[in-house]
Amino acid sequence: MKRALCVVAAAVLLVLGIAAPASAGGDSSLPPGEITTMAGPCGSSYSHVGHYPINASGRTLAYLDVYWSSSAKRNCLVTNHAGSTYGVSLYTQATIRPSGSSWPKCPSSTGCDAGHFSYYAGPVYTPAGVNMSNRCLDVTGVIDWAQRTLTRIHCG
């Protein structure tokens, strides 16, 4: 049931264009101070703050979508299938950590989700009790054979 609700929320975000800001460079995150107000896949207190493509062979296969909760002081990540991979069961992984920490074992209940999914992996969260307000974030997303890792992003 939880995964079905997340799929519906992600689909709504994609239809409304909330999860797809773009920039000329191909990588994007929302400008400082610009956040969405609609509840996303991570929960009602989380706002969408970053949208990064996973590309291979000139195609976008998935997106790393990063969220922030100022009340929980945590980040969240979802790896969303896109284009030709949307709806196709492929190995998909979402992994998140505070910069400088060890990568969590996959799959775990908080920092990594992996498996053969048709729409997304996640949501995954930075560890409870770790205040991310003044820390940087590292994320990794995998879709089939393509991977993207971003380090020291969204530094508080």
C-alpha positions, -999 to +999 in steps of 0.1 A: +000+000+000+028+024+009+046+018-024+014+023-043+008+057-026+044+067-034+039+058-071+007+079-072+025+108-055+055+106-079+031+104-109+012+135-098+045+154-093+057+143-128+023+153-144+024+187-127+060+192-137+070+198-101+097+171-101+112+183-134+129+216-132+155+220-159+187+239-166+208+244-197+236+222-183+214+191-179+219+190-141+194+209-121+183+218-087+158+243-077+171+279-072+177+288-035+145+296-018+123+279-045+107+248-032+075+229-039+047+228-014+029+197-024+035+165-004+058+142-022+069+106-018+090+113+013+062+127+034+043+159+039+071+178+056+096+172+027+101+197-001+116+189-035+151+205-037+170+187-065+164+168-097+193+151-114+192+129-146+209+095-149+219+095-185+234+068-207+239+066-245+224+100-249+192+092-231+178+100-197+169+067-180+160+080-146+162+109-122+176+113-087+150+134-068+163+149-035+140+162-008+145+182+024+125+184+056+133+215+078+113+200+106+129+166+106+164+180+096+167+151+072+171+145+035+153+119+013+161+104-021+140+087-047+154+073-080+126+076-105+124+057-139+120+080-169+114+077-206+119+042-220+126+027-185+093+040-170+071+010-162+099-015-171+111-038-143+149-031-140+174-032-112+169+002-095+188+016-065+186+047-044+213+054-018+218+084+004+243+094+032+257+124+049+290+134+032+319+118+049+299+088+063+301+053+051+276+042+024+248+022+040+245-015+032+219-022+006+191-027+010+186-012+044+155+003+061+167+039+058+197+047+036+194+023+006+167+007-014+174-017-043+156-043-063+139-049-096+113-021-098+092-007-126+089+029-114+113+039-086+135+029-057+131+046-024+123+068-006+154+065+014+165+089+042+196+102+059+200+086+094+175+097+121+192+118+147+218+132+123+210+169+118+216+176+081+211+214+085+248+222+081+260+191+063+265+180+027+248+151+011+260+122-011+236+103-033+238+074-058+212+062-082+214+031-104+190+021-132+199-012-149+236-007-159+237+031-156+248+048-124+252+084-111+268+095-079+267+131-066+289+141-037+289+172-014+255+185-027+228+205-009+253+217+018+233+234+045 
